[in-house]
Amino acid sequence: MNPFKISVIIPCYNQAHYLPDALYSLQEQDYTDWEAIVVNDGSTDDTENVARSFAEDDHRIQVISKSNGGLSSARNAGMLAATGSILQFLDADDCILPDCYQHVVTAAQKHRDSCLIQTGYRYCYGAERTILHTSIPQQENQLLPGILEGNAGPVHSMFIRTQAAKAAGLFDESLKSAEDWDFWMRVAKSGHGDLHVIQMPLVDYRIVDESMSRNAFAMYEALKTVLLRAPSKDNRICADSPLNKAYSIDTASSLKRILLMCLGVSVMQGKIEPSVQLMKQEQQQQQLQFQGSDFAMMCSYLSFRYRYDPAFTQFVLEQLRPRFHHFFSALGYSASFSNRLLAVVFQKHLQVNRHRKFGFMAPVLNRMANLKYKYL
């Protein structure tokens, strides 16, 4: 058996339209010793037929069908069936680049003490996978302590040796979001957080329009749950590890960040009143203090960051900006402070819009706009 066989776990719920892209991206790999385990998590669309048609033509692809149990449940079913020595968790709407696995295996052979290998990743959009932004993680030797304050990146940018994954345990099925962050924390605390980063983009994270319908409030509660238990010893880890202990971290800063990221989604969706209620509740209960610059996090990859094409920029400025103005006003902020926050949240889209309208004069206008709100 090849000690560097990769098991790719693909949970799929009603993603029949994207699943072929994910599977084609596997079949296009330069490195061929992999298996794909597609877990059909009770889909009601054509996922089952699409997956099985691929499995009939490629013996490396297998299909597990189960009743709907959620993302963590599907990943766990795939983990239990995996036979490879390296695991990757690939969502059905994401893809990998053709030389990805060859780079990963080469790194795994060279850095045998590293249980984790991470690659750079690209944010893309639509069926054409138009590239919006490229992110290269910093070269770190350990997940700890950084993983306690924020996730490491898209789940499919991380590759983990199967033995290390088993030591950390399965994904937490009680979480409806942030289950990957929770998993990587346990990997690190179990003593398997040694990391090697391949500093080139080798996977694509697809931003889809369905983001407009995500439950931002449930997402925040899951993120908060994971964050608030991050500093504590994790009793779910069975193996003894000196790294599974209490830590001193600044949870307030991380909580502000995830709160504003999630509020960016809910306000974008027009859910102003519950967004205001959540903001006030968390300020009081968690004693959070905000500065104007903090609100830049409302424009994140979860909401509308990285998309600056003309039509979408117009949508952001004409349709979304009034919703954020309503939100800031409903919080009781003054007109001048609300305008400053709008400038912070929509800074990049405003700059791009000025560049399209005014050309070479745009840098001057952008500097003037920044100075206008700097001291408010």
C-alpha positions in Angstrom: 0.0 0.0 0.0 1.3 3.5 -0.9 2.0 5.3 2.4 1.0 8.6 0.7 -2.4 7.6 -0.7 -4.9 10.5 -0.3 -8.5 10.0 0.8 -10.7 12.8 -0.3 -14.0 13.1 1.7 -16.7 15.0 -0.2 -19.9 15.6 1.8 -22.8 16.5 -0.6 -26.2 17.8 0.1 -28.2 18.9 -2.9 -25.0 19.9 -4.8 -25.5 17.9 -8.0 -24.8 20.9 -10.1 -21.4 21.5 -8.6 -20.3 18.0 -7.8 -19.0 17.2 -11.3 -16.5 20.1 -11.1 -15.1 18.8 -7.8 -14.8 15.2 -9.2 -13.3 16.4 -12.5 -10.7 18.4 -10.6 -9.6 15.1 -8.9 -9.5 13.2 -12.2 -7.2 15.9 -13.6 -4.6 15.5 -10.9 -1.0 14.8 -11.9 -0.8 12.5 -8.9 -3.2 9.6 -9.3 -3.1 7.5 -6.1 -6.2 8.9 -4.4 -9.7 7.8 -3.5 -12.8 10.0 -3.3 -15.6 9.2 -0.9 -18.7 11.0 -1.9 -21.1 11.1 1.0 -24.7 11.8 -0.2 -26.2 13.3 2.9 -29.9 12.7 2.1 -30.0 14.9 -1.0 -33.3 15.4 -2.7 -31.8 16.5 -6.0 -29.8 14.4 -8.5 -26.7 14.0 -6.3 -27.0 10.2 -6.0 -27.2 9.6 -9.7 -24.3 12.1 -10.5 -22.1 10.5 -7.9 -22.8 7.0 -8.9 -22.2 7.7 -12.6 -18.7 8.9 -11.8 -18.1 5.9 -9.5 -19.1 3.5 -12.4 -16.4 5.0 -14.6 -13.7 5.5 -12.0 -12.9 2.8 -9.4 -11.2 5.4 -7.2 -14.6 7.0 -6.5 -17.1 5.5 -4.1 -20.4 6.6 -2.8 -21.9 6.4 0.6 -25.6 7.2 0.9 -27.1 8.2 4.3 -30.1 10.1 5.7 -29.5 13.8 6.2 -27.4 14.5 9.3 -25.5 17.6 8.4 -22.0 18.4 7.3 -20.2 17.0 10.3 -22.1 13.8 10.1 -21.3 13.4 6.4 -17.6 14.0 7.0 -17.5 11.5 9.8 -19.0 8.9 7.6 -16.3 9.5 5.0 -13.5 9.5 7.6 -14.6 6.1 8.9 -14.6 4.7 5.4 -11.2 6.2 4.3 -8.2 3.9 3.6 -5.6 6.5 2.7 -2.8 7.8 4.9 -3.6 11.5 4.2 -7.1 13.0 4.4 -8.6 16.0 2.6 -12.1 17.4 3.3 -13.4 18.8 0.0 -16.8 20.4 -0.2 -18.8 19.6 -3.3 -18.8 23.2 -4.6 -15.0 23.6 -4.3 -12.2 22.4 -6.6 -8.5 21.7 -6.6 -5.8 22.6 -9.1 -4.2 19.9 -11.3 -0.8 19.9 -9.5 -2.2 20.1 -6.0 -1.8 16.5 -4.9 1.7 16.2 -6.4 2.9 19.2 -4.3 1.2 17.8 -1.2 2.7 14.4 -1.5 6.1 15.8 -2.2 5.8 18.0 0.9 4.6 15.0 3.0 7.6 12.9 1.9 10.0 15.7 2.7 8.4 16.9 6.0 7.6 13.6 7.6 7.2 15.1 11.1 4.5 17.5 9.9 1.0 16.0 10.5 -0.6 18.9 8.6 0.1 20.4 5.2 -1.7 23.6 4.1 -1.8 25.1 0.7 -2.6 28.6 -0.6 -6.1 29.1 -1.9 -8.1 31.2 -4.4 -11.5 32.7 -3.9 -13.5 32.3 -7.1 -17.0 32.9 -8.3 -19.6 31.2 -10.5 -19.6 28.3 -12.8 -16.6 29.7 -14.6 -14.6 29.9 -11.3 -13.6 33.5 -12.0 -10.6 34.3 -9.7 -11.4 37.0 -7.2 -8.6 36.9 -4.7 -5.6 34.7 -3.8 -4.5 34.0 -0.3 -1.2 32.5 0.8 -1.0 31.5 4.5 2.0 32.5 6.5 4.6 29.8 7.0 4.0 28.6 10.5 5.4 25.6 12.3 2.4 25.0 14.6 -1.3 25.6 14.5 -1.1 26.7 18.2 -1.6 29.3 19.4 -3.1 31.0 16.4 -5.8 28.4 15.8 -7.4 29.4 19.2 -8.3 32.8 17.9 -9.3 32.1 14.3 -9.7 29.4 11.7 -6.7 28.4 9.5 -8.5 28.8 6.2 -10.8 26.8 3.9 -11.1 23.2 5.1 -9.9 21.8 1.8 -6.7 23.8 1.9 -5.6 21.5 4.8 -4.3 18.0 4.5 -3.9 15.9 7.6 -2.3 12.5 8.2 -5.0 10.0 9.0 -3.4 8.9 12.3 -3.5 12.5 13.5 -7.1 13.0 12.5 -8.1 9.9 14.5 -6.3 11.1 17.5 -8.4 14.3 17.5 -11.7 12.5 17.1 -14.5 13.0 14.7 -16.2 16.3 13.7 -18.6 17.6 16.4 -22.1 16.9 15.0 -23.7 19.3 17.5 -22.2 22.2 15.6 -24.0 23.5 12.5 -21.1 25.7 11.5 -17.4 26.2 12.5 -17.1 22.5 12.8 -13.8 22.6 10.9 -12.3 25.2 13.2 -13.3 23.1 16.2 -11.7 20.1 14.6 -8.4 21.8 13.9 -8.3 23.1 17.5 -8.6 19.5 18.7 -5.9 18.4 16.3 -3.6 21.0 17.7 -4.4 20.3 21.3 -3.9 16.6 20.8 -0.3 17.3 19.9 -0.6 17.0 16.1 -0.6 20.6 15.1 2.9 20.6 13.5 2.3 22.3 10.1 4.0 22.8 6.8 2.7 25.4 4.4 3.0 25.2 0.6 3.1 28.8 -0.3 1.2 28.6 -3.6 -2.5 28.5 -4.4 -3.5 24.9 -5.1 -7.3 24.9 -4.2 -10.3 27.0 -5.2 -12.9 28.2 -2.7 -16.1 29.0 -4.6 -18.2 31.9 -3.5 -21.8 31.1 -4.5 -25.0 33.2 -4.5 -26.5 30.9 -2.0 -24.4 32.8 0.6 -27.3 35.3 0.6 -29.5 32.7 2.3 -27.0 31.5 5.0 -28.2 31.7 8.6 -25.9 34.3 10.0 -27.3 34.1 13.5 -26.8 30.3 13.8 -23.4 30.7 12.3 -22.4 33.3 14.9 -23.7 31.1 17.8 -21.6 28.2 16.5 -18.5 30.4 16.1 -18.9 31.8 19.5 -19.3 28.3 21.0 -16.0 27.2 19.5 -14.2 30.4 20.4 -15.4 30.5 24.1 -14.2 27.0 24.8 -10.9 27.5 22.9 -8.9 28.6 26.0 -10.0 25.5 28.0 -8.7 22.0 28.2 -10.8 19.9 25.8 -12.2 16.8 27.5 -13.3 15.4 24.1 -9.6 14.5 23.4 -8.9 11.1 24.7 -5.1 10.9 24.1 -2.8 12.5 26.7 -1.1 15.6 25.4 0.7 18.4 27.2 -0.8 20.8 24.7 -4.4 20.0 25.9 -4.4 22.6 28.6 -5.8 26.0 29.5 -4.6 29.0 27.4 -4.7 32.7 27.9 -6.1 34.4 24.8 -7.9 37.6 23.9 -11.3 36.2 23.1 -12.9 39.7 23.1 -11.0 40.7 19.9 -11.9 37.5 18.1 -15.5 37.7 19.3 -15.8 41.2 17.9 -14.4 40.0 14.6 -16.8 37.0 14.2 -19.8 39.0 15.4 -19.2 41.8 12.8 -18.5 39.2 10.0 -21.8 37.5 10.8 -23.7 40.8 11.1 -22.3 41.8 7.7 -24.2 38.8 6.3 -27.5 39.4 8.2 -27.6 43.1 7.4 -26.8 42.3 3.8 -29.9 40.1 3.8 -32.0 43.0 5.2 -32.5 41.5 8.6 -32.0 44.8 10.4 -34.0 44.4 13.6 -32.6 41.1 14.7 -29.1 42.3 13.7 -29.5 45.3 16.0 -30.8 43.1 18.8 -27.8 40.8 18.5 -25.4 43.7 18.4 -26.8 45.2 21.6 -27.1 41.9 23.3 -23.4 41.0 22.7 -22.2 44.4 23.6 -23.9 44.1 27.0 -23.3 40.4 27.8 -19.8 40.2 26.5 -18.8 43.8 27.3 -17.5 44.5 23.8 -16.1 47.9 23.0 -16.0 48.8 19.3 -13.9 51.3 17.3 -14.8 52.6 13.9 -12.1 50.6 12.1 -13.5 47.3 13.6 -16.5 47.6 11.3 -14.4 46.8 8.2 -15.0 43.1 9.2 -18.6 43.5 8.1 -17.2 43.4 4.6 -15.7 39.8 4.6 -15.6 36.8 2.3 -18.9 35.7 4.0 -20.7 38.8 2.7 -19.4 40.8 -0.3 -15.6 41.1 -0.1 -13.5 40.3 -3.2 -16.3 40.9 -5.7 -15.7 44.2 -7.5 -17.1 43.6 -11.0 -19.2 46.6 -12.2 -22.6 45.1 -11.8 -21.9 43.7 -8.4 -20.3 46.9 -7.2 -23.4 48.8 -8.3 -25.6 46.4 -6.4 -23.4 46.7 -3.3 -23.5 50.5 -3.3 -27.1 51.0 -4.4 -28.9 48.1 -2.7 -26.7 47.0 0.2 -25.3 50.3 1.5 -28.8 51.7 2.5 -29.4 48.6 4.6 -26.2 49.2 6.5 -27.1 52.9 6.9 -30.4 51.7 8.4 -28.6 49.3 10.7 -26.2 52.0 12.0 -29.1 54.5 12.5 -31.1 51.9 14.4 -28.2 51.4 16.7 -28.5 55.1 17.6 -25.3 56.2 16.0 -25.0 59.9 14.9 -25.2 60.8 11.2 -21.5 61.7 11.0 -20.4 58.4 12.8 -22.8 56.4 10.6 -21.2 57.9 7.5 -17.8 57.1 8.7 -18.8 53.5 9.3 -20.3 53.3 5.8 -17.0 54.6 4.4 -15.1 51.9 6.4 -17.4 49.0 5.3 -17.6 50.0 1.7 -14.1 51.5 1.3 -12.9 49.1 -1.4 -16.1 49.2 -3.4 -16.2 53.0 -3.2 -12.5 53.2 -4.4 -13.2 50.8 -7.3 -16.3 52.8 -8.3 -14.3 56.1 -8.2 -11.6 54.6 -10.3 -14.1 53.5 -13.0 -15.9 56.9 -13.0 -12.9 59.3 -12.6 -9.9 57.4 -13.8 -6.5 59.1 -13.0 -8.3 61.4 -10.5 -9.5 58.5 -8.4 -6.4 58.3 -6.1 -6.8 62.0 -5.2 -10.5 61.5 -4.5 -9.9 58.4 -2.4 -7.3 60.2 -0.2 -9.8 63.1 0.3 -12.5 60.6 1.3 -10.2 58.9 3.8 -9.2 62.2 5.3 -12.8 63.3 5.6 -13.8 60.5 7.9 -10.5 59.9 9.7 -11.3 61.9 12.8 -15.0 61.2 13.1 
